[in-house]
Amino acid sequence: MLKIDRIAVLVQGPVIDTRYGSTHRNLRELVALGFGEIVFSTWDGQKLDDIPEGIIVVVSNDPGSNLIRGGQSNVNRQIVSTRAGLEKVTLDHVLRLRSDTTIQNFPLESCLNFSDKEKIFLTNITTKLPPRVDYFFHYSDWLIFARKSRMECIFNIELQNSKSDLCAEQFIWSSYARSIYPEITDEERLHEAFNNDITLISFRKFQLKSIKRAYRRIPFGKNGIRGVLCVELEKKSKFWIGLLRFKEYIYFLVIFIALRLKNRW
C-alpha cells in the first residue's frame, strides 16, 4: 500500500513572499506532512538562505515568460524547472506543486486508484471542461500527482514558441495528449481519450490554497462560473450545482462593477 513517506514532492517556481504566506513556509508545512523527499526547483538569484533542512534545491537558468494573447505565459518556466527537479527525485510517486500554492493534507485514500494506464490525479480548481467552455485541455496546473515515469513524460514536451498562443494549462496538456495519442488527429476525440487518463480530486481534500492575493478566494471569477466545482465531484444535485454557479456569477458581477467604478473615479 502506498504510504506518504514513499511520495516525493516537487515544488517548482520562484521564491514568493506575500502577506498571505511564503514559499519558505510552504516548504516547512510539506516537511511536517511526512513526505519521503522534497525537491524545490527554482531559478538563479532567488533567496535560498532560509530553506528548511533536508530540502533538495535545484537551481536553473530562467527561460523567461512568453507573451500570448491576453497576457504572459510561464509555461516554459514550468517545463524547465519541473524537468530539472525530476532529475533529483528518487521515489516512484511524485506530487508536483507550484511555489505559490500550499497543501495542508494529502488524501491518500483518493490517490490509490492507479490503473494499468497509471492515472494522473489533478485538482478541479481552474479546470474547465466542455461543454461549459468551447475549448479543450484546460486542466489545472496547480497540483499534479502521478508516477515519476508518467510525470517525466508529461513534461518531456517542447518549449512553447512565439507561434503558440495557448495558455500554460492548455499548452502542457494538449502537447502531452498528442504525444501519447499520435494516431488521433481530431482535437475533440483527442480530448475525450485523454480525459480517461485524468482523475479530478477536490481541492478541499488537499486543503489547497494560494499565497497570491488574487487567488485567495476559491473558486474565483470565471473559474467559479465555468470551472469544475467541488459539489460536482461530490455528486451533489443539479439544483445545488446551479445555485452555486449563480452565486459565483453574482459575485463576479459585483466585483466587475466595483472595479469599473473604481477605475472611473
TAVENBEL-V398321 format. One record per backbone hydrogen bond with DSSP energy under -1.0 kcal/mol. NH is the residue of the N-H (numbers start at 1). CO is the residue of the C=O. Records with the same first field share a line. If there is no record, write none. Layout:
# TAVENBEL-V398321
NH = CO  CO
This chain:
# TAVENBEL-V398321
6 = 3
7 = 4
8 = 93
9 = 37
10 = 95
11 = 39
12 = 97
13 = 41
18 = 21
21 = 18
23 = 16
26 = 22
27 = 23
28 = 24
29 = 25
30 = 26
31 = 27
32 = 28
34 = 31
36 = 4  7
39 = 9
40 = 56
41 = 11
42 = 58
44 = 60
46 = 43
51 = 48
55 = 52
56 = 38
58 = 40
60 = 42
66 = 73
68 = 71
71 = 68
73 = 66
78 = 74
79 = 75
80 = 76
81 = 77
82 = 78
83 = 79
84 = 80
85 = 81
86 = 82
87 = 83
88 = 85
94 = 146
95 = 8
96 = 144
97 = 10
99 = 12
101 = 98
102 = 209
104 = 206
105 = 206
108 = 106
110 = 107
111 = 108
114 = 112
118 = 115
120 = 197
121 = 145
122 = 199
124 = 201
127 = 124
128 = 138
132 = 129
139 = 137
144 = 96
145 = 121
146 = 94
148 = 92
151 = 147
152 = 148
153 = 149
154 = 150
155 = 151
157 = 155
164 = 161
171 = 167
172 = 168
173 = 169
174 = 170
175 = 171
176 = 172
177 = 173
178 = 174
179 = 175
180 = 176
181 = 177
184 = 181
190 = 186
191 = 187
192 = 188
193 = 189
194 = 190
195 = 191
197 = 194
198 = 195
199 = 120
201 = 122
205 = 202
208 = 203
209 = 102
211 = 100
215 = 212
216 = 213
223 = 220
224 = 221
225 = 221
226 = 222
228 = 127
233 = 229
234 = 230
235 = 232
236 = 231
241 = 237
242 = 238
243 = 239
244 = 240
245 = 241
246 = 242
247 = 243
248 = 244
249 = 245
250 = 246
251 = 247
252 = 248
253 = 249
254 = 250
255 = 251
256 = 252
257 = 253
258 = 254
259 = 255
260 = 256
261 = 257
262 = 258
263 = 259
264 = 260
265 = 261
